[in-house]
Amino acid sequence: MEKILVTEKAKEVISQLKGRYGELMFYMSGGCCEGSQPMCYEKCEYKTGSRDVLIGEVEGCEFYLSEEQNQYYVYSQLLLDAAPGMGGGFSLETVLGMAFSITTHALIPKENAAIV
């Protein structure tokens, strides 16, 4: 079982962004404002910190959580989605008029043990 999954709509947006920018990555911190929204960057344009946690990949793009967010979601599976709207100010999908978002599914102990 994977820690992060992606919807078909988010896959479409990621594909469009890859065509425009090349390799991408995602980061989600626990800060205020846009901090709890997944942010999409060109792979080398955002430097993760030593306490950030790589939780998996979506469509070949690394997805990181801040240490605080990782602890908050330790017993959850995350789903990356995209919909029309205003994304984070520095997140690449805003040029497409889209916004990435996260929903979660609380895992039962058996599911949590199966996370890869």
Helices and strands as residue ranges (DSSP letters): E 4-6, H 8-21, E 24-28, G 33-36, E 39-42, E 53-58, E 61-65, H 67-72, E 76-84, G 92-96, E 98-106, H 109-113
